[in-house]
Amino acid sequence: MITVEKDSKAEEIVIHATPIELREFAKQLWAISEKAELKGKHKQQFTPKSGSEVELLTKVQGDPRKYSIVKKLTISSKLG
C-alpha cells in the first residue's frame, strides 16, 4: 500500500511507501507501459479499494497542514 499526497497548491506530489511497495508500484508502471506499446494506449487507476494491485492508503503521512490525500491515481500512457 502506498500513500499519494499533494500539497495545497498542487505543485508537489509525494509518494510514501516501503521499498517493497515501491518495487510493486514500479512493476505496475512497467506493465502499463507494455500494454500501451501493444495496444497503442493504456490507462489504469489506483484507488483505496482493497483488491487493487497497488492499494492507496487514505491517511496523510506528511504534515496534514501542508498535504492532502490523493484518493485516485490515474496513470495513462500512449504511443507518440
Buried (B, 14 or more C-beta within 10 A) or exposed (E): BBBBBBBEEEEEEBBBBEEEBBEBBEEBBEEBEEBBEEEEEBEBEBBBEEEBEBBBBEEBBBEEEBBBBBEEBEBEBEEE
